[in-house]
Amino acid sequence: MNENSFLVFVVEDNEWYNKLLVHSLSLNPSFIVKSFMDGKSMLAEIGQNPAAITVDYNLPDMNGIELIQKVKKINPAIEIVAISEQEEIETALKLLKAGAYDYLVKSKDIKERLLHTIQHIYKNTDLKNTIQSLQKEVANKYTFEKTIIGQSDAIKKVYNLIDKATQTNITVTLTGETGTGKEVVAKAIHFNSNRKSAPFIAINMAAIPSDLLESELFGHEKGAFTGASMQRKGKFEEANNGTLFLDEIGEMDLNAQVKLLRALQEKEITRVGSNVTIPTNCRIIVATNRNLIEDVKEGKFREDLYYRLFGLPIHLPPLRERDNDVLILSQHFLKLFCKENDIEVKKLDSTAKQKLSRYVWPGNIRELKSIIELACVISNSNVIFDEDIQLATNKDLLPDLMVEEISMREYNQRIVLALMKKYNNDTKLVAQKLDIGQTTVYRLINETKEEV
């Protein structure tokens, strides 16, 4: 018997009926069937880990309920089908409550009904094994060393914080520019935590219209609004016992923030169109490329929600601050793309490496991956040269102003003043372009005036 065999135990003290059940189940060539005349002899062989057991209600040494309870205590995953001559509903309910998968009455069609039931268990078991296999594959895919590539001091600090995040269920706030890999880090935390066998559910808050966000998060009942033709679970319910990743959390409007805050505080949600509260148990990870504390000051983000979500902050550094990680990631994406497309692995020429190292990477890791893949396609040999690297802008070198040694504050002031001139002193538009708060723009302008 190999590990993929579907083993079924038949426990029946009537010899003739025992043979009938064994013969019926043996019609399926995928089943290996073993029979027992009493519960004690079957329990002695339970170490063989049968996938299913048929149990007669009246056995010489114990009744069906007792036997079911003993089996479930040893291995809750074993499915049990109770068989009895009794048709009382009360008996059936007791057996099902004890843990029976199904309850069958001895009748003329018992052979067909039993075979159908065990075949159903067989299909479900096969599906469970497939899911477990995929979960292991996904968990392996999201080990730290395979997802967060790099050796810089900046990324090593991130490794350390991720490791701490996996050891508890603390809420995690991921910050960083677009393309720095916030969702990848969220998945790495989930699949290395004690919740890895439960769902990882992601939702981009900016991609959902504000009038639909409540339904997306909390679900809705049939008829709750126009178009709600059926009941639907929300993301909180889907992520139960797992992780809910709320990306671009800073884009929520204030009304939705109130409802999210309540769900987090009470650990329960209410579907749209219902008055029934549903308890939830999911770990929360949020991500944003905004400065939430600035948004709080400007009244764009609720202060109470900010502190409820804050938890463990993990800032993902932009690629330009990760030293030699650009080349390490480039090699990684090269190998990955060549393997996926079944082509010979290509190498980066020194001129290509230099070009990659001098670029400022406004799109971060996401941009690097796209450029490396394009270079693989453009290259005419197994070596990628600088001309194969098609950067999104011709401003691939570090700006000339780096030659002048001034403070970071002075750089920030110059950038703000340049954009204020470009956009006719529209502070709100400048704040949006720089992804900072409007008060920060005012502060930098005033500091410049004071210094003059």
Buried (B, 14 or more C-beta within 10 A) or exposed (E): EEEEEBBBBBBBBBEEBBEBBBEBBEEBEEBBBBBBBBBBEBBEEBEEEBBBBBBBBEBEEBBBBBBBEBBBEEEEEBBBBBBBEBEEEEBBEBBBEBBBBBBBBBEEEBBEBBBEBBBBBBEEBBEEEEEEEEBEEBBEEBEBEEBBBBEBEBBEEBBEBBEBBBEEBEBBBBBBBBBBBBBBBBBBBBBBBEBBEBBBBBBBBEEBEEEEBBBBBBBBBEEBEEEBEEBBBBBBBBBBEBBBBBBBBBBBEEEBBBBBBEBBEEEBBBBBBBEEEBEBBBBBBBBBBBBBEBBBBBEBBBEEBBEBBBBBEBBBBBBBEBBEBBBBBBBBBBEBBBEEEEEEEBBBBEBBBBBBEEBBBBBBBBBBBBBBBBBBEEBEEEEBBBEBBEBEEEEBEEEEEEEEEEEEEBBBBBBBBEBBEEBEEBBEBBBEBBEBBBEBBEBBBEBBEEEE
